[in-house]
Amino acid sequence: ADEGSGSMASYSEVLRRLSFRNPLTGHYSTAEANQMRFVHSQFRAQLRGNLPEILTMKPDFSLPVTEIKASEIDDRVWHNRLRACTEGGGRGERRGCGIEMQHQGSNLAEHCRAIIDCTCEYQQSRVKRTPLVQGKGYLNDPSSLVLQEIRQWVVEYLSRAHDASSSCLETTVARRRYVEALMNFEQFPPGNLSEITMIQTLAQVRSHLNECVAKIKRRIAGTTTQQRLGALISMAEKMLLSLAQYLCLATRDSAHAPRCTTMKELAKWVDAMESTGEVREASFLLLRDATRADAIRRLYNLPRPTPPSSNRKERQGFQGDVKGYGGKDEKRRCHQQPDRQPPQCELDEWIDIDFKLPAKEDDGRDYFSSRHASSLESAGMLEEFCRDPEILGDFVEMHTSLERMAELLIALKAAKSVSVLGGQLLLVGSAGREMSQVLIAVEQLLNFLEVKMQRLDNACDETFVALLSPSSSSSTAAARSSTRGGGGGGGGGG
């Protein structure tokens, strides 16, 4: 038995060295295993990504993980897949790189079809070869796997690459480099009697990718300044709203949750809360100052708010127990039956309650100081964040950034209107330099917000974990109870 197993092992080794597969196991020959190692190295070097499943091998490179069926080399199957991708399932939605399909898709579709045709033709010719004479190909040999993966990329990505962006261009150029790297005669030598070779097939693929790269470049060059500014403005508007929504939630500890589906809704809510004096919190004043900024009002065409009166009148009756009457129920009956009035119950007597909120401070952090403790009920923030000057400073500066972003948006919209009236020529020279400064300011602001938001996120995460720990639950409850009872601008709200 040992001699038999040893002779079988030696037989398998001989076949591997002779580049023949073992007919009993179907394992790769040494040449095929080396081909796949070469493919893996080039894929990682040129595309810098994870290997797709179709190219994944078993640890010893004896066989691929995925099996290819005979229908997978039928060009009609792939054309149907291509048609399904480009037509978007019949709903007219072509989603490539996040933007709806435009004319670019039809320009690249012909090259996608051509790549499908040439790769399927080569695979079909290999399968039809005469064994031991022409070198019959296997469905799962390295050549077939490589071409299968290329077709998958063509159908799933290239056919949907419709935004003609720099990222699509870079991806297509990297794919072309990968195909060029595979055109190695030592790794994929031509057969003696083969009419179509692997190198010829890869050359056709490269030729079509060259055409795709050229068309994408022309598409990018043809994108007008107006379109680019429009995309940038749309992104900045979404960023401004997202930042406002984030500030309505992050670090706050308030019973009054701001409504912020849109910036107009947030401004309307802030105006209503100030006019009634219902919210008297330091964090609310930051939102008030942000939505009252001139840039925000001009950007969203918001009306000037009506200044609230300095005081409001409240009824002086029923504030405490009334002698001779039994608590809340009796007071409610007194209110419902004016003819049955208790002693000392002056329904027509009113008193002035001063509730005017503090005026705008140059530094929003002053709202959280003891100077405003008498006019505010709470900070509207967790006490842990109020005690940390760095977190409090970040929170205030992010509110100020809303106005800064609105100013940049106004500048971008002005530049877009100029490009509409006079085209791209009006954005060269001095105007072009001004535009460059605006774009630099946008980039700097986004980097600034990223740092601040990351710091706030980390602080919120740490505080959340601390609040959940059993050791801090009792002390946290006591702190929050004392904060509610004491009031003041420097403490946390209810």
C-alpha positions in Angstrom: 0.0 0.0 0.0 2.8 2.4 0.8 4.6 1.6 -2.5 1.3 2.2 -4.3 0.6 5.5 -2.6 4.2 6.6 -3.3 4.0 5.7 -6.9 0.7 7.7 -7.2 2.3 10.7 -5.6 5.3 10.5 -7.9 2.9 10.2 -10.9 1.0 13.3 -9.8 4.3 15.2 -9.4 5.4 14.2 -12.9 2.2 15.4 -14.4 2.5 18.7 -12.6 6.0 19.2 -13.8 4.9 18.4 -17.4 2.1 20.9 -17.1 -0.6 18.2 -17.3 -3.4 17.9 -14.9 -4.0 14.8 -12.9 -7.0 13.2 -14.6 -8.0 11.6 -11.2 -8.1 14.8 -9.1 -8.2 17.6 -11.7 -5.7 19.6 -9.7 -3.8 22.4 -11.3 -0.4 21.7 -12.9 2.6 23.5 -11.7 2.4 25.9 -14.7 -1.2 26.7 -13.9 -0.5 27.3 -10.3 2.3 29.7 -11.2 0.0 31.5 -13.6 -2.5 32.1 -10.8 0.2 33.3 -8.5 1.3 35.7 -11.2 -2.3 36.9 -11.7 -2.7 37.5 -8.0 0.5 39.5 -7.7 -0.5 41.7 -10.7 -4.1 42.2 -9.4 -2.8 43.5 -6.1 -0.1 45.6 -7.6 -2.2 47.3 -10.3 -5.7 47.5 -8.8 -4.7 47.6 -5.1 -7.9 45.8 -3.9 -9.0 42.6 -2.5 -9.1 39.6 -4.8 -12.6 38.9 -6.1 -14.1 35.5 -5.4 -13.7 34.3 -9.0 -9.9 34.5 -8.6 -9.6 33.1 -5.1 -7.6 29.8 -4.9 -7.3 27.1 -2.3 -4.3 27.6 0.0 -2.1 25.1 -2.0 -3.2 26.6 -5.3 -4.4 23.2 -6.4 -7.9 24.4 -7.5 -9.9 27.6 -7.6 -12.6 28.1 -5.0 -15.2 28.9 -7.6 -16.4 26.7 -10.4 -17.3 28.1 -13.8 -20.3 26.5 -15.6 -20.5 26.0 -19.3 -23.2 28.7 -19.6 -20.7 31.2 -18.2 -18.8 31.3 -21.5 -21.9 31.9 -23.6 -21.8 35.5 -24.9 -25.6 35.6 -25.1 -25.8 35.2 -21.3 -23.5 38.1 -20.7 -25.2 40.4 -23.2 -28.5 39.8 -21.3 -26.7 40.7 -18.1 -25.3 43.8 -19.7 -28.7 44.9 -21.0 -30.2 44.4 -17.6 -27.5 46.6 -15.9 -27.7 49.4 -18.4 -31.5 49.5 -18.5 -31.7 49.6 -14.8 -34.4 46.9 -14.5 -36.8 48.7 -16.8 -37.3 51.6 -14.5 -35.0 54.0 -16.3 -32.6 54.3 -13.4 -29.0 54.0 -14.4 -26.9 54.3 -11.3 -23.2 54.5 -11.8 -20.8 56.0 -9.2 -23.8 57.5 -7.5 -25.1 59.7 -10.4 -27.9 59.0 -12.9 -26.9 57.7 -16.2 -26.3 60.2 -19.0 -24.9 60.0 -22.5 -21.7 58.6 -21.2 -23.3 55.1 -20.7 -24.2 54.7 -24.4 -20.7 55.7 -25.4 -19.1 52.9 -23.4 -21.7 50.2 -24.0 -20.3 49.3 -27.4 -16.9 48.6 -25.9 -18.5 46.6 -23.1 -20.2 44.4 -25.7 -17.0 44.0 -27.7 -15.0 42.9 -24.7 -17.7 40.3 -23.9 -17.5 39.0 -27.5 -13.8 38.6 -27.7 -13.3 37.0 -24.3 -16.2 34.5 -24.7 -14.9 33.6 -28.2 -11.5 32.7 -26.8 -12.9 30.6 -24.0 -15.2 28.7 -26.4 -12.3 28.0 -28.8 -10.2 26.6 -25.9 -12.9 24.2 -24.8 -13.3 23.0 -28.4 -9.6 22.1 -28.9 -8.5 18.6 -29.4 -6.9 17.1 -26.3 -3.2 16.4 -26.3 -2.9 18.0 -29.8 -4.0 21.6 -29.4 -4.0 21.8 -25.6 -7.7 21.5 -24.6 -8.7 24.3 -22.2 -10.6 23.8 -18.9 -13.5 25.9 -17.7 -11.6 26.7 -14.5 -8.1 27.2 -15.9 -6.3 30.5 -15.1 -7.0 32.0 -18.6 -10.7 31.3 -18.2 -10.8 32.7 -14.6 -9.0 35.9 -15.7 -11.4 36.6 -18.6 -14.4 35.7 -16.4 -13.4 38.3 -13.8 -12.7 40.9 -16.5 -16.2 40.4 -17.9 -17.8 40.7 -14.5 -16.0 44.0 -14.0 -17.1 45.2 -17.4 -20.8 44.4 -16.7 -21.0 45.4 -13.1 -18.8 48.6 -13.2 -17.7 49.8 -16.6 -21.2 49.6 -18.1 -22.5 51.7 -15.2 -19.6 54.2 -15.0 -21.7 57.1 -16.2 -20.6 60.1 -14.2 -17.3 60.6 -16.0 -15.6 61.5 -12.8 -11.9 61.4 -12.0 -12.5 58.3 -9.8 -14.1 56.4 -12.8 -11.2 57.5 -15.0 -8.6 56.3 -12.4 -10.4 52.9 -12.0 -10.5 52.3 -15.8 -6.9 53.3 -16.2 -5.8 51.0 -13.4 -7.8 48.2 -15.1 -6.0 48.8 -18.3 -2.6 48.6 -16.6 -3.7 45.3 -15.1 -4.6 43.9 -18.5 -1.3 45.1 -19.9 0.6 43.4 -17.1 -1.1 40.1 -17.9 0.2 40.2 -21.5 3.2 38.1 -20.6 4.3 35.5 -23.1 6.1 33.5 -20.5 3.0 33.1 -18.3 0.5 32.7 -21.1 2.4 31.2 -24.1 0.5 30.7 -27.3 -0.5 27.2 -28.3 1.1 25.5 -31.3 -2.1 25.2 -33.3 -4.2 27.9 -31.7 -6.0 30.3 -33.9 -6.8 32.7 -31.0 -4.3 33.2 -28.2 -4.6 34.6 -24.7 -2.3 37.5 -25.6 -4.4 38.4 -28.6 -7.5 38.4 -26.5 -6.0 40.6 -23.8 -4.7 43.0 -26.6 -8.3 43.4 -27.8 -9.5 44.1 -24.3 -6.7 46.7 -23.8 -7.7 48.3 -27.1 -11.3 48.8 -26.0 -10.2 50.1 -22.6 -8.0 52.6 -24.4 -11.1 53.9 -26.2 -13.1 54.0 -22.9 -10.3 56.0 -21.2 -10.3 58.5 -24.1 -14.1 58.9 -24.0 -14.2 59.4 -20.3 -11.4 62.1 -20.6 -13.4 63.9 -23.3 -16.5 63.7 -21.1 -14.6 65.2 -18.1 -13.1 67.9 -20.3 -16.6 68.7 -21.7 -18.2 69.1 -18.2 -18.9 72.8 -17.8 -17.9 75.0 -14.9 -21.6 75.6 -14.3 -22.2 71.8 -13.8 -19.3 71.4 -11.5 -20.4 74.4 -9.4 -23.9 73.1 -9.3 -22.7 69.7 -7.9 -20.5 71.5 -5.4 -23.3 73.7 -4.2 -25.7 70.8 -3.8 -23.1 69.0 -1.7 -22.4 72.1 0.4 -26.2 72.6 1.0 -26.6 69.0 2.2 -23.5 69.4 4.4 -24.9 72.6 6.0 -28.2 70.9 6.8 -26.5 67.8 8.1 -24.3 69.9 10.4 -27.3 71.8 11.8 -29.1 68.5 12.4 -26.0 67.1 14.1 -25.8 70.2 16.4 -29.5 69.8 17.3 -28.7 66.4 18.9 -25.0 66.2 19.8 -24.2 66.8 23.5 -27.6 68.3 24.2 -29.6 67.6 27.4 -32.9 69.4 26.9 -36.5 68.6 27.0 -37.0 70.8 23.9 -35.8 68.9 20.8 -35.3 71.3 17.9 -37.2 70.4 14.7 -34.7 70.5 11.8 -36.0 68.8 8.7 -34.9 71.9 6.8 -33.0 75.1 7.7 -36.2 77.1 7.3 -38.0 74.8 9.7 -35.2 75.2 12.3 -35.3 79.0 12.0 -39.1 79.0 12.3 -38.8 76.8 15.5 -36.2 79.1 17.0 -38.2 82.2 16.3 -41.3 80.6 17.9 -39.5 79.5 21.0 -37.9 82.8 21.5 -41.1 84.7 21.1 -42.9 82.6 23.7 -39.9 82.4 26.0 -40.5 78.6 26.3 -36.8 77.6 25.9 -34.3 79.4 28.1 -31.2 77.4 27.6 -27.6 78.4 26.7 -27.4 75.9 23.9 -30.7 77.3 22.4 -29.0 80.7 22.2 -26.3 79.2 20.0 -28.9 78.0 17.6 -30.7 81.3 17.7 -27.5 83.2 16.8 -26.7 80.8 14.0 -30.1 81.0 12.4 -30.2 84.8 12.8 -26.9 85.2 11.0 -27.2 87.5 7.9 -25.7 84.8 5.6 -28.3 82.2 6.7 -31.2 84.6 6.3 -30.1 85.6 2.8 -29.3 82.1 1.7 -32.7 80.7 2.6 -34.7 83.9 2.1 -35.8 83.9 5.7 -37.8 86.9 7.0 -36.4 89.0 9.8 -37.9 87.8 13.1 -40.1 90.1 15.2 -38.2 91.1 18.3 -39.9 89.6 21.4 -41.4 92.0 23.9 -39.4 92.6 27.1 -42.0 90.8 29.2 -45.2 88.9 29.2 -48.3 88.9 31.5 -49.3 85.9 33.5 -52.3 85.3 35.7 -51.5 85.7 39.3 -54.2 83.3 40.6 -53.9 79.7 41.6 -50.1 79.7 42.0 -50.3 78.0 45.5 -52.7 76.5 47.9 -55.6 78.8 48.6 -57.0 79.0 52.1 -60.3 77.2 52.5 -59.9 75.2 49.3 -58.5 71.8 48.7 -55.6 71.9 46.3 -55.5 71.4 42.5 -58.9 69.9 42.0 -60.6 72.7 43.9 -58.5 75.3 42.1 -59.6 73.7 38.8 -63.2 74.0 39.8 -62.7 77.6 40.8 -61.3 78.3 37.3 -64.2 76.5 35.6 -66.8 78.3 37.8 -65.9 82.0 38.0 -69.0 82.8 40.1 -67.6 80.5 42.9 -64.5 82.4 43.7 -62.3 81.7 46.7 -61.0 84.4 49.0 -57.8 86.1 47.8 -58.4 84.8 44.3 -58.0 87.7 41.9 -58.8 86.4 38.5 -58.4 89.7 36.8 -55.1 90.5 38.5 -52.0 90.1 36.2 -48.3 90.5 36.8 -45.4 91.1 34.5 -42.9 88.2 34.1 -39.6 89.3 32.6 -38.3 86.6 30.3 -36.3 88.4 27.7 -33.3 86.3 26.6 -29.8 87.7 26.6 -28.6 89.6 23.5 -26.0 88.0 21.2 -22.6 87.5 22.7 -19.4 87.8 20.7 -18.2 84.5 22.2 -20.9 81.9 22.5 -19.1 80.3 25.5 -20.2 83.3 27.6 -23.8 82.0 27.5 -22.6 79.1 29.7 -21.0 81.4 32.3 -22.5 82.4 35.7 -23.2 85.9 34.3 -26.3 84.5 32.6 -27.4 82.2 35.4 -30.3 84.4 36.4 -31.8 84.8 33.0 -31.4 81.2 31.8 -32.9 78.0 33.3 -30.1 75.6 32.2 -27.2 75.1 29.8 -29.1 72.6 27.7 -26.0 70.4 27.7 -24.8 67.5 29.8 -22.8 68.8 32.8 -19.8 66.7 31.7 -19.5 68.7 28.5 -20.0 72.1 30.2 -17.0 71.4 32.5 -14.7 70.6 29.6 -13.6 73.9 28.0 -12.2 72.1 24.9 -15.5 70.3 24.2 -17.5 73.4 24.9 -15.3 75.4 22.6 -15.7 72.9 19.8 -19.5 72.9 20.3 -19.7 76.7 20.0 -17.3 76.9 17.0 -19.3 74.4 15.1 -22.4 76.6 15.5 -20.4 79.5 14.2 -19.4 77.4 11.2 -23.0 77.3 10.0 -22.7 81.0 9.1 -19.3 80.5 7.5 -20.6 77.7 5.3 -23.6 79.9 4.3 -21.2 82.7 3.3 -19.3 80.3 1.1 -22.5 78.9 -0.4 -23.5 82.5 -1.4 -20.1 83.0 -3.0 -20.5 79.7 -5.0 -23.9 80.6 -6.2 -22.7 84.0 -7.3 -19.9 82.2 -9.3 -22.4 79.9 -10.8 -24.6 82.8 -12.0 -21.5 84.4 -13.6 -20.7 81.1 -15.4 -24.3 81.0 -16.7 -24.2 84.5 -18.1 -20.7 84.5 -19.6 -19.5 81.0 -19.6 -16.2 79.7 -18.3 -14.2 82.7 -19.7 -15.6 84.9 -16.9 -14.0 82.6 -14.3 -10.4 83.0 -15.6 -7.9 85.7 -14.6 -8.8 87.7 -11.5 -12.2 86.0 -11.2 -10.5 82.6 -11.4 -8.2 83.5 -8.6 -11.1 84.6 -6.5 -12.8 81.3 -7.3 -9.7 79.4 -6.3 -9.7 81.1 -2.9 -13.4 80.2 -2.3 -12.6 76.5 -3.1 -9.6 76.6 -0.7 -11.9 78.1 2.0 -14.4 75.3 1.5 -11.8 72.6 1.8 -10.3 74.2 5.0 -13.8 74.5 6.5 -14.6 70.8 5.8 -11.3 69.8 7.3 -12.0 72.0 10.4 -15.4 70.5 10.9 -14.1 67.0 10.5 -11.7 67.5 13.4 -14.3 69.1 15.6 -17.0 66.5 14.9 -14.6 63.7 15.6 -13.7 65.1 18.9 -17.4 65.6 19.9 -18.2 62.1 18.8 -15.4 60.6 20.9 -16.6 62.7 23.9 -20.2 61.5 23.5 -19.0 57.9 23.2 -16.9 58.1 26.4 -19.7 59.8 28.3 -22.3 57.2 27.1 -20.1 54.4 28.4 -19.5 56.2 31.7 -23.2 56.7 32.2 -23.9 53.0 31.6 -21.3 51.9 34.2 -22.9 50.8 37.5 -20.4 52.7 39.6 -21.4 56.1 38.1 -25.2 55.6 38.0 -25.9 56.8 41.5 -23.5 59.8 41.3 -24.9 60.8 37.9 -28.5 60.7 39.2 -27.6 62.9 42.1 -25.7 65.3 39.9 -28.6 65.6 37.5 -31.1 66.0 40.3 -29.1 68.9 41.9 -28.7 70.5 38.5 -32.4 70.5 37.9 -33.1 72.0 41.3 -30.4 74.6 41.2 -30.9 75.9 37.6 -28.4 78.4 36.3 -26.7 78.8 33.0 -23.6 76.8 33.9 -25.2 73.5 34.6 -26.9 70.8 32.7 -30.6 71.0 31.9 -33.4 68.6 32.8 
